[in-house]
Amino acid sequence: MTGSCLSFASLYGSFLRRSIMAAGLTSQTLQIDGDTTIHFWGPLSVESSKPSLVLVHGFGPAGIWQWRPQITFFSPKFNVYVPDLVFFGESFSNSSERSEVFQGTCVVKLLEKLGISRYSLIGTSYGGFVSYRIAERWPERVEKVVIASSAVNLRLSDNLGLMQRGKAKNMEELLLPTTAAQLRTVLRLTIPRFPYMPEFLLNDFIEKLYMENRKEKSELLEGLSLGNDENVAIPPLSQDVLIVWGDQDQIFLLEKTTELLKLAGEKATLEVMKNTGHTPHLENASQFNKIVSNFLS
């Protein structure tokens, strides 16, 4: 499918793993209950003097593909944990549950098994949905929350607008691409001025990153409790909350932040990053890390 025996996706994946290991994290797997096994990257040795920080990835490739700049930046000062959500990477479950609440419960169970009772969260996009639910349901465990590019106040009309911008028939076509053209559309919506990539490279990434657990991932999209109608029913959070958004985000439009800032609670603040899209933590990692570091300190 890639048109070449050389896989750039595989090579880059090897680079990512070496980078994360150099930052002091190791690949680990833990069975959290009778149904579910979670793969995660965590400290080789936990330092009790460091606070814990959990990075929750979005809908797409597994965790380290989305968080490398943050892992290398924050690991000297935090015990950093990067779980793969269920059905991403090597995480799997026999449970029939598919909501973002289920994903949050699995992350909490993982941290419980690891003996971590207090932590801060950074969640991007779908991971922001999960992080918000964790902070909502387990406030005694969550210190601070960063919601990055994540419209927790999602409405059905937002999903319809996204499908229109992407000329897609459904959300699966956008978030689970099977063709180079579909992946190119997703990248165009995600990152402003995304450089041209040849079709064989896009196909390589699809084959390596988007083909596993497609049925279950489609069910995750259907299982979301957000964006099913025009009602928004999210409670305010008791923690300090930082909302970070790219001003050119075409997945979740910047206008969503006005309402979200009010809904997230009286301790919520907003930072808008100029000239970035849906992944400001990757597009301008140094600025994102500085903003988040100031918030967490």
ChimeraX attribute file (.defattr): number of C-alpha atoms within 10 A of each C-alpha:
attribute: neighborCount
match mode: 1-to-1
recipient: residues
	/A:1	11
	/A:2	17
	/A:3	11
	/A:4	10
	/A:5	7
	/A:6	10
	/A:7	17
	/A:8	17
	/A:9	18
	/A:10	14
	/A:11	10
	/A:12	12
	/A:13	16
	/A:14	11
	/A:15	12
	/A:16	16
	/A:17	18
	/A:18	13
	/A:19	17
	/A:20	22
	/A:21	17
	/A:22	11
	/A:23	19
	/A:24	19
	/A:25	25
	/A:26	18
	/A:27	15
	/A:28	14
	/A:29	17
	/A:30	14
	/A:31	16
	/A:32	19
	/A:33	13
	/A:34	9
	/A:35	11
	/A:36	16
	/A:37	21
	/A:38	25
	/A:39	23
	/A:40	24
	/A:41	22
	/A:42	24
	/A:43	20
	/A:44	14
	/A:45	10
	/A:46	15
	/A:47	12
	/A:48	9
	/A:49	9
	/A:50	13
	/A:51	16
	/A:52	22
	/A:53	25
	/A:54	22
	/A:55	25
	/A:56	29
	/A:57	27
	/A:58	25
	/A:59	18
	/A:60	17
	/A:61	17
	/A:62	25
	/A:63	24
	/A:64	24
	/A:65	15
	/A:66	21
	/A:67	21
	/A:68	19
	/A:69	19
	/A:70	20
	/A:71	26
	/A:72	17
	/A:73	16
	/A:74	16
	/A:75	20
	/A:76	12
	/A:77	14
	/A:78	21
	/A:79	24
	/A:80	27
	/A:81	23
	/A:82	25
	/A:83	29
	/A:84	26
	/A:85	28
	/A:86	25
	/A:87	21
	/A:88	25
	/A:89	20
	/A:90	17
	/A:91	19
	/A:92	19
	/A:93	19
	/A:94	9
	/A:95	10
	/A:96	10
	/A:97	13
	/A:98	21
	/A:99	19
	/A:100	25
	/A:101	20
	/A:102	21
	/A:103	23
	/A:104	24
	/A:105	17
	/A:106	22
	/A:107	25
	/A:108	18
	/A:109	17
	/A:110	23
	/A:111	18
	/A:112	13
	/A:113	14
	/A:114	12
	/A:115	9
	/A:116	14
	/A:117	13
	/A:118	16
	/A:119	20
	/A:120	22
	/A:121	26
	/A:122	23
	/A:123	22
	/A:124	29
	/A:125	22
	/A:126	22
	/A:127	26
	/A:128	27
	/A:129	28
	/A:130	29
	/A:131	31
	/A:132	28
	/A:133	22
	/A:134	24
	/A:135	23
	/A:136	17
	/A:137	14
	/A:138	13
	/A:139	15
	/A:140	13
	/A:141	15
	/A:142	22
	/A:143	19
	/A:144	21
	/A:145	28
	/A:146	26
	/A:147	28
	/A:148	27
	/A:149	31
	/A:150	29
	/A:151	27
	/A:152	26
	/A:153	21
	/A:154	23
	/A:155	17
	/A:156	15
	/A:157	13
	/A:158	20
	/A:159	18
	/A:160	16
	/A:161	15
	/A:162	20
	/A:163	18
	/A:164	12
	/A:165	13
	/A:166	20
	/A:167	13
	/A:168	15
	/A:169	11
	/A:170	14
	/A:171	17
	/A:172	17
	/A:173	18
	/A:174	21
	/A:175	17
	/A:176	21
	/A:177	21
	/A:178	17
	/A:179	14
	/A:180	19
	/A:181	13
	/A:182	20
	/A:183	22
	/A:184	20
	/A:185	16
	/A:186	19
	/A:187	16
	/A:188	18
	/A:189	22
	/A:190	21
	/A:191	22
	/A:192	18
	/A:193	12
	/A:194	11
	/A:195	10
	/A:196	8
	/A:197	10
	/A:198	10
	/A:199	16
	/A:200	16
	/A:201	18
	/A:202	21
	/A:203	22
	/A:204	21
	/A:205	20
	/A:206	23
	/A:207	17
	/A:208	16
	/A:209	19
	/A:210	21
	/A:211	13
	/A:212	15
	/A:213	14
	/A:214	15
	/A:215	11
	/A:216	17
	/A:217	21
	/A:218	16
	/A:219	16
	/A:220	19
	/A:221	18
	/A:222	15
	/A:223	16
	/A:224	16
	/A:225	15
	/A:226	22
	/A:227	18
	/A:228	16
	/A:229	13
	/A:230	13
	/A:231	12
	/A:232	15
	/A:233	12
	/A:234	16
	/A:235	12
	/A:236	19
	/A:237	21
	/A:238	18
	/A:239	20
	/A:240	19
	/A:241	27
	/A:242	23
	/A:243	23
	/A:244	23
	/A:245	30
	/A:246	27
	/A:247	19
	/A:248	21
	/A:249	21
	/A:250	20
	/A:251	25
	/A:252	25
	/A:253	20
	/A:254	18
	/A:255	11
	/A:256	18
	/A:257	22
	/A:258	10
	/A:259	11
	/A:260	20
	/A:261	19
	/A:262	13
	/A:263	18
	/A:264	24
	/A:265	16
	/A:266	14
	/A:267	14
	/A:268	21
	/A:269	16
	/A:270	17
	/A:271	16
	/A:272	17
	/A:273	19
	/A:274	12
	/A:275	15
	/A:276	21
	/A:277	28
	/A:278	27
	/A:279	23
	/A:280	28
	/A:281	26
	/A:282	19
	/A:283	17
	/A:284	17
	/A:285	17
	/A:286	14
	/A:287	14
	/A:288	22
	/A:289	18
	/A:290	12
	/A:291	15
	/A:292	20
	/A:293	13
	/A:294	8
	/A:295	15
	/A:296	17
	/A:297	5
